[in-house]
């Protein structure tokens, strides 16, 4: 396998020549992996949020339009499932989701440079520190990106398949998922409002500023209304695990977020 050498403050590391992920993701992989991949909807939610943040940075003239357009295009490719194979960090060892966000940021940075005619694996003209969600709290990106991914999953895969009580329960859950506390990103209220406006435009769902209520009651109502008993039981177990993890340790989003998305995926298959 052909490799390239990347460098950071800790030294050098060889990564696959054509990989869009880079040295920082490679260092995470070097710690060891257990082979648990992130749900694709969670990845796509994080990627969509990165794109919305980039567009808000353009609006605020923090990024030049030409720079922002390429970063946004790369993030769109990832949220459209075109680059899923480039997300390689292990969900089982990522306590707060920051490894996933770093992986996504490196993929977006390298793909943006390639789209601009540059090389993969360099930090110019698009750099990680200046152009791809700088100053944004990565744990907040993960936490909110997971809720975004869950909301799109409910809209696209649940509402179209369910009717009656189950459909009503899915609608109620979606209404809670679109309430986003943008302060988790470490931005001021004005920046947060613009990010949510951009996110709503990207995904065609109205995300609103607010303090989300605990999701466990809505999840329990949804899985309790599903027609397939076995699938409902599996979904209920995941929903309960999510609720316990979220209540006991809100910072452990790397634990509860995959459970939330996988539980909703199980509900979609019911």
N, C-alpha and C positions, 0 to 999 in steps of 0.2 A: 504494500500500500504506500502510495506517495504521501509524503508529509510536508508540512511547512513548519518553520520555527517562529514562534511568537515570544515576545519578551514583556515582562512587567517588572515591578519593583522587587519581586521575589526571585527573579531569574528567568530562565528559558524553559519552554515546553514545546514538544512536538505535537501537532494536531493534524488530523487528516487534511490533505492538501485542498480538497474541494469543500470541506465542511464550512457551513456558515457560522457555526458556533466557534468560540475561540479559547484563548488561554485560561480565562477565568472559569468558564464552564469546564474546561479540561481539568483544572485543579479540583473542582467538585467531584468529578468522576474518579479522580485518583484516590479519593477517600474510600471508594468501594461502593458498589450498587447492589441492590437486592432484586432488581428487575421489575419494579412496579412503575409502570408508566402513568403519567397524568391523563385523566380523561380529556378527550379532544375538545369538548365544549368548554372546559376550564381554560385550556390553552387559548382557544379562540376568544374567550371573554377577556383575558389578560391582553391579548394582542389588539383587540378593538379598543380597549381603554388606552393602551399606549398610543394608538393612532389618534384618539380624541385629545389626549394630552398634547401631542405634537401639533395638531391643528390649533389648539388654544394658544400654544406658544407662538405660532405664526400670527394669530390674531393680535397678540400682545407685542408683536415685533421683537420677540426674544430670538426667534429664528427667522432667517431670510426665507422668503417664499420658495425660492428654488431649492434650498436645503430641506425645508419642511415637506415639500411635495414628494421628494424621493424617500424620505423616512416614512412618510405616510403610506406611500405605495408599497414599500417593503412590509410594513405592518399589516396592510390590507391583504397581501399575499399569504401571510401567516394566518390571519383570521379567516381566510377563505380556504384553509386546509391544504394549501399548495406546498407548505414547508413543514408539515407535521413531523417528518422523519428527522428534522434538525433539532427537535426538542428531546434531549437525551438525558437530562438530569433525572434522578430517581425520586419518586414521590415518597417512598418509604423512609428516606433519610433526610427529607427537607422539612424541618420542623415548622418553619413559619412561611414557607413559600418563596423565600428570597432567592433560592437557587433557580427556581423556574423563571422568575422575573429577570434575573441576570442572563440566563440562557436565551430568553426571548429578546432581550436588549441586544445581545451580541449578534443574534441572527438578523435582527432588523438592521443593525449598523452595517454588517458585512454585505447583506443583500442590497442595501441602499447604495453603498460604494460601488458595487458591481453594476447596478442600474445606471449609475452616473459614468460608467466606463472605467472605473478604477479597479483595484485589486481587492480580493478577499483577504482578510487577515491583517490589513493595515488600519490605521486610525485616522485616515484622511481621504477625501475631504470631510467625510462624516466621522465624528469621534463619539465614543461612548459617553464621555464626560460632558460634552457640550451640547450634543444634538439629540440624544435618545433619552428622554425623560430625566434630565439632570435635576437635581434638587428635590426629586419626588421620593417619598418614603416607599421603598420597594415592598415592605410588608403590607402597606396600604394598597399598593397596586394589586398585589396578589389577592388580598381579602375582597376588595371591591370587584376585581376582575372575575373572581369566582361567582359573585352574585350576578354579575352581568351575564356570564356564561349560563348560569342556571335560569335566568329570566328568558334568554333566547331559546333555551331548550324547552321550557314550558310553552312558550308561544308557538314554536315551530313543530314540536313533536308530541305535545300533550293535548293542547286545545283542539287540534284538528282531528284527534282520534277519540276523544271522550265525549260523552253526552250526559245529560241528567245531572245527578248529584256530583259525579266525579268532575264534570266540566265546570260546575260552579266552584268546586273546591280548587281546581287548577286556576281559575280566574282570580280567586281570593289570594292564592299564593303569589301569583304574578304581581298583583297590586302591592304586595309587601316587598317583593324582590326589587322593584323599581325605585324604592325609597333608598337613596344613597347618601351616606354621610361622607361628603368629600373631604372633610377635615382629616380623615385618615390618610390622605395623600400628603399632608403637610403643606397645603396651600391655603391662601386666604380665601374668604367667602366669595369674592368676586371671581378669582381664578377658578374656584370650584364650580361656580354657576356656569362659566363658559365651557368648562370641560364637560359638564352634564349636557349642555345644549349641543355641543358637537357630537357627543356620544349618541344622543337621541336622533340626530340627523343621520349618523352613520348606520344605525341599526333599525330605524323606523319604529322605535319604542320610546315613549316619553319617560325618561328617567328624571326623577324629581329629588330635590334636596330634602332630607328628612332623617329622622332617627329610626332605623328599622326596628320593628318589634321582634321578639324571639320567634323564629320560624317553626319551632317544633309543633305547636298546635295546628298550624296550617298544613304541615307535612303529614301529621297524623290523620287529619281530616281527609286529605287527598288519598293516601294509601288505604284508608278505611273504606273509601267509596269505590275502589277499583274492583272490576268484576272477577279478576283471576286471583283466587285465594292464595296460591303459592307465591305468585309474584308480589302480591300485596304484603305477604308475610316478610319476604326478603326486603322489600322497600321499607316496611315498618322498622325492621331491625336497623337498617342504615340510617333512617331518620332518627331513631332513638340514640344511636351512637353519635350522630351529628349533634343532637341536642345536648347530650352529656358532655361531649368534648367542648362545645361552644360555651356552655354554662360554667364548666369547671376551669377552663383555661382559654379565654377569648384569644390570647396571643398565639395559640397553637393552631393557626389557620391552616398550616400544612397538613394537619390531622383531619379537621372537620370539613374543609372545602372539598376534597376528593370524595368524601362520604356523601356530602350533599348531592354532588353532580351524579355520582354513581347510583344513588338512590332514585333520583329522578329518571335516569336512564332505565333503571329497572321498571319504574312506573310506566314509562313509555312503551315498554315491551309487554305490559300486562294485557 
